[in-house]
Amino acid sequence: MASKQSYPRAAVMRGVEGGAVLRVFIDPKGAYVSTKLVKSTGSSLLDREALKLPERVGKFPAPPSGVKSIDLPVVWKLL
């Protein structure tokens, strides 16, 4: 998933960093269904980017039987 993550240019210019937690809903085959923001980064720029990320990934490993969502941490840190 990290390979699909991008750092919004406006956030870089402003020195904005943060971490979010996403709840990603997937079907039994691992296809992306929807996303909910469980924990905000504190930045609307980074939150919007976080919500776009799972759709870009599109396909996740098939979950164990009965699992319909996974919680994923996403972090933006300037180096």
C-alpha positions, -999 to +999 in steps of 0.1 A: +000+000+000+029+024+007+039+024-030+004+039-038+007+066-010+016+101-020+024+132+000+002+161-011+024+189-023+005+216-003+011+195+029+049+192+021+051+230+015+034+237+048+055+211+067+024+191+077+029+156+091+005+132+106-009+097+110-044+084+103-062+051+108-085+039+081-111+012+083-111-004+048-141-026+039-134-054+015-153-082-001-146-119+005-121-119-025-102-088-011-117-063-035-120-027-021-156-017-012-153+015+009-133+034+035-140+051+068-116+075+086-113+061+121-086+085+133-078+118+117-043+131+109-055+165+121-050+179+086-078+179+060-051+177+032-037+144+046-071+130+056-084+135+020-053+117+007-057+089+032-093+083+021-082+080-016-054+055-009-073+022-006-092+028-038-058+032-056-047-001-041-079-017-053-072-053-043-061-066-009-053-101+001-084-122+006-094-119+043-100-148+067-136-160+066-161-136+081-137-106+081-152-076+063-129-048+073-093-041+082-079-011+101-048+003+085-025+030+099-012+055+073+016+079+083+031+110+066+065+121+079+088+146+063+124+135+062 
